[in-house]
Amino acid sequence: MQAITVQDRNAGLAGMSLTDMPYPHAAENDVIVQVHAASFTRGELDWPATWTDRAGRDRTPSVPGHELSGVVVELGYGTTGLSVGQRVFGLADWTRNGTLAEYTAVEARNLAPLPADIDHTVAAALPISGLTAWQGLFDHGRLTTGQTVLIHGAAGGVGSIAVQLAREAGARVIGTGRVSDRDRALALGVDTFIDLQTEKLEDADEADVVFDVIGGDILDRSAALIRAGGTLVTIVMPPRVQPKDGRAVFFVVEPDRARLADLATRLRDGRLKPVVGAVRPLAEAPAAFAPGKRTPGKTIIRVTED
């Protein structure tokens, strides 16, 4: 099969290429998925798990990408809950070969059934962004109706989903980003938008929850915006500054089949719309990783035509 692989950590993007790889093995409780569409996180080449397995052993050449939508073609021993021929979407394990491949082995519990009327391209944009947004807002931030949430990067992949979920939950939403993001963020449902390039973050109202996807100085300054009893949530790094009378939480997204199914229902009902950006073939995945002009939406890699 063909896959995008990386072999040399020091080579960075220059070491990423389209290569022939052996067909994957389905371990116990695995399924083999024929990948129709996949996505990735641009910082993956900096993650230790891209290069080593759970025991810390080198596992190159490795396949990046952790979001996928496709069709089950094989079941591993003991696998239940899914069947051959079923459409699925979800997350691949961080420490195993990923989704930028024609076929990949995934733990069945990390996947959810995908309704027939949801396109694979749209579904592949949802797993990391959707689960991260939900877990950040509700599992860690404990956001409830009537509260105020400040969402950094409100027009981005995670932020745009978080805005929609927070609005549906009855929260007031403050969004941040660049000036070019303002109209998109307001269209998603942001009540107030702050341009971080020209406006002072400190002028924002206090919030019950701040959801950070930026880190660094923005994360540090966000601690002062937390109301008493509130929560600062970040997916970037452990917070260096703690809220005076609140909590600070750093987390890494976790697979959740039930929540993925719920997100798919919201997608079908029109209550949730992932922002899909460029759609590229598998051979162009290395170029999609490269830093360049900022484009709205999540880049999707089309692996197999429906």
C-alpha positions in Angstrom: 0.0 0.0 0.0 1.0 3.6 -0.3 1.6 5.9 2.7 3.2 9.1 3.7 6.2 8.2 5.9 8.9 10.0 8.0 12.2 8.3 8.8 14.6 11.0 10.0 13.6 13.2 12.9 16.4 15.7 12.1 15.2 16.0 8.5 11.9 17.5 9.3 9.6 18.0 6.4 12.4 17.1 4.0 12.3 13.6 5.3 8.6 13.1 4.5 7.7 11.1 1.4 5.1 9.0 -0.3 6.4 5.4 -0.1 5.3 1.7 -0.3 4.5 0.2 3.0 3.4 -3.3 4.1 -0.3 -3.8 4.6 -1.0 -3.3 8.3 -1.7 -6.2 10.8 -4.9 -6.2 12.8 -4.0 -6.9 16.4 -6.5 -8.0 19.0 -9.5 -5.6 19.2 -8.2 -3.8 16.1 -9.9 -3.1 12.8 -8.2 -2.4 9.4 -9.7 0.7 7.8 -9.5 1.6 4.2 -8.9 5.3 4.6 -11.0 7.6 2.4 -10.1 10.9 4.0 -7.5 11.8 6.7 -6.2 14.8 8.5 -3.2 15.8 10.7 -1.8 18.3 13.2 1.0 20.4 11.8 3.1 19.9 14.9 3.2 16.1 14.7 6.8 15.9 13.7 7.7 17.4 17.0 5.8 14.8 19.0 7.9 12.0 20.6 5.1 9.5 19.8 5.6 10.1 16.1 9.1 8.5 16.3 8.8 6.0 19.2 6.3 3.4 20.4 4.9 3.2 23.9 8.1 1.6 25.2 10.2 4.4 23.8 11.7 2.3 21.0 12.3 3.7 17.6 9.5 2.8 15.2 10.5 4.6 12.0 9.6 4.7 9.2 6.3 5.9 10.7 3.1 7.2 9.2 1.8 10.5 10.6 -1.8 11.7 10.7 -4.3 10.7 13.4 -7.8 11.6 12.1 -9.6 9.4 9.6 -12.8 8.5 7.9 -13.2 5.4 5.9 -14.5 1.8 5.7 -13.7 -1.2 7.8 -12.2 -4.0 5.7 -10.9 -6.4 8.3 -11.5 -7.3 12.0 -8.9 -8.3 14.4 -9.3 -11.2 16.9 -12.0 -10.4 19.5 -13.1 -7.2 17.9 -16.8 -6.3 18.6 -19.0 -3.3 17.9 -18.0 -2.8 14.3 -18.4 -4.9 11.1 -16.7 -5.3 7.7 -18.0 -2.8 5.2 -19.1 -0.3 7.9 -18.3 3.4 7.4 -16.4 4.8 10.4 -14.5 7.8 11.6 -12.3 8.6 14.5 -8.7 8.7 16.0 -5.7 6.5 15.4 -3.4 5.8 18.3 -0.6 8.4 18.9 2.2 5.8 19.1 1.2 3.7 16.1 1.2 4.3 12.3 -1.4 6.9 11.5 -3.9 7.7 8.9 -1.9 9.2 5.9 -2.1 5.8 4.3 -4.4 3.7 2.1 -5.0 1.3 5.0 -4.4 1.6 8.8 -4.9 -0.5 11.9 -7.0 1.2 14.6 -8.4 0.1 17.9 -12.1 -0.4 17.4 -13.0 1.6 20.5 -11.4 4.7 18.9 -13.9 4.7 16.0 -17.6 5.5 15.7 -20.1 4.6 13.0 -20.4 7.2 10.3 -23.9 7.8 8.8 -24.1 7.3 5.1 -25.1 10.9 4.4 -22.0 12.4 5.9 -19.1 12.9 3.4 -15.8 11.3 4.4 -14.0 14.7 3.8 -16.2 16.4 6.3 -16.0 13.6 8.9 -12.2 13.6 8.8 -12.2 17.2 10.0 -14.1 16.4 13.1 -12.4 13.9 15.4 -9.6 15.9 17.0 -11.3 19.3 16.8 -14.6 18.0 18.0 -13.4 15.9 20.8 -10.9 18.5 22.0 -13.5 21.2 22.0 -16.0 19.1 23.9 -13.5 17.8 26.5 -12.0 21.3 27.0 -15.3 23.1 27.4 -17.4 20.6 29.4 -15.2 17.8 30.8 -12.4 20.0 32.0 -13.9 23.5 31.9 -17.3 22.5 33.4 -19.0 25.1 31.2 -22.8 25.5 31.9 -25.7 27.5 30.6 -25.5 31.3 31.3 -21.7 31.3 31.9 -19.1 33.2 29.8 -16.4 31.5 27.9 -13.4 33.1 26.2 -12.1 31.0 23.3 -8.7 31.8 21.8 -8.4 31.0 18.1 -12.2 31.2 17.7 -12.0 30.8 13.9 -9.6 27.9 13.9 -10.2 24.1 13.7 -10.7 23.6 17.4 -11.9 27.1 18.2 -14.7 27.1 15.6 -16.1 23.9 16.9 -15.8 25.1 20.5 -17.7 28.3 19.6 -20.6 26.3 18.1 -20.8 23.9 21.1 -20.6 26.7 23.6 -23.4 28.7 21.9 -25.7 25.7 21.8 -25.0 25.1 25.5 -26.3 28.6 26.2 -23.0 30.3 27.0 -21.9 33.8 26.2 -18.9 33.6 23.9 -15.9 35.9 23.6 -13.6 35.0 20.7 -10.1 36.0 19.9 -7.9 35.8 16.8 -6.5 38.0 14.0 -8.4 40.8 12.3 -9.0 38.6 9.3 -10.8 36.1 11.5 -13.4 38.6 12.9 -16.2 38.1 10.3 -15.8 34.3 10.4 -15.9 34.2 14.2 -18.9 36.4 14.4 -20.7 34.3 11.8 -20.0 31.2 14.0 -21.8 32.9 16.9 -19.2 34.8 18.9 -20.8 37.6 20.9 -17.6 39.7 21.2 -14.4 39.4 19.2 -10.9 40.6 20.2 -8.2 41.1 17.6 -5.1 40.0 19.4 -2.9 42.0 17.1 -4.5 45.4 17.7 -6.6 45.1 20.8 -5.7 44.4 24.5 -6.6 41.0 25.8 -6.8 42.5 29.3 -9.8 44.6 28.1 -11.9 41.5 27.8 -14.6 40.7 30.3 -13.9 38.1 33.0 -14.9 34.6 32.0 -15.9 31.5 33.8 -13.9 29.4 31.3 -10.9 30.4 29.1 -10.1 27.8 26.4 -6.6 28.3 25.1 -5.1 26.8 21.9 -2.2 29.3 21.6 0.0 29.0 24.7 2.9 31.2 25.6 2.3 34.8 26.6 -1.4 34.6 25.7 -1.9 31.7 28.0 0.0 33.5 30.8 -2.1 36.6 30.4 -5.4 34.7 30.3 -5.1 33.6 33.9 -6.0 37.1 35.0 -9.3 36.9 33.2 -10.7 33.9 35.2 -13.6 34.7 37.5 -13.5 33.3 41.0 -14.2 29.6 40.7 -13.5 29.5 37.0 -11.2 27.4 34.9 -8.3 28.1 32.5 -8.1 25.2 30.0 -5.2 24.7 27.6 -4.2 22.1 25.0 -0.7 23.6 24.4 1.4 23.4 27.6 1.1 23.2 31.4 0.1 26.6 32.5 2.9 28.7 34.1 0.5 31.2 35.7 -2.4 30.1 37.9 -5.7 32.0 38.2 -5.9 33.7 41.5 -9.2 32.1 42.6 -9.7 29.3 40.0 -8.2 26.2 38.4 -5.8 25.7 35.5 -6.0 22.5 33.4 -3.7 21.2 30.6 -5.0 18.1 28.8 -4.5 16.0 25.7 -7.5 14.9 23.8 -8.7 11.3 24.4 -10.7 9.0 22.0 -14.4 8.7 22.9 -16.7 6.6 20.7 -19.9 7.8 22.3 -19.0 11.5 22.0 -17.9 11.0 18.3 -21.3 9.5 17.6 -23.0 12.5 19.3 -20.9 14.9 17.2 -21.9 13.0 14.1 -25.6 13.4 15.0 -25.1 17.2 15.5 -23.4 17.3 12.1 -26.3 15.6 10.4 -28.8 17.9 12.2 -27.0 21.0 11.0 -26.1 22.0 14.5 -22.4 21.6 13.9 -20.3 22.6 10.9 -16.6 21.8 10.8 -14.6 24.3 8.7 -13.0 22.3 5.9 -10.2 24.0 4.1 -8.1 22.7 1.3 -8.6 19.1 0.1 -5.5 17.5 -1.3 -4.5 14.0 -2.6 -2.2 11.8 -0.6 0.8 12.6 -2.7 0.5 16.3 -1.7 0.4 15.6 2.0 4.0 16.7 2.6 3.4 20.0 1.0 0.3 20.4 3.2 2.4 20.1 6.4 4.7 22.9 5.3 4.2 26.3 6.9 2.9 28.9 4.5 0.0 31.2 3.9 -2.7 31.0 6.5 -5.8 29.5 5.1 -9.2 29.0 6.8 -10.4 25.6 7.7 -8.8 22.2 8.3 -6.7 20.7 5.5 -8.0 17.3 4.5 -6.1 14.6 2.6 -8.3 12.6 0.2 -6.8 9.1 0.2 -9.4 7.0 -1.6 -12.3 8.1 -3.8 -15.7 7.0 -2.7 
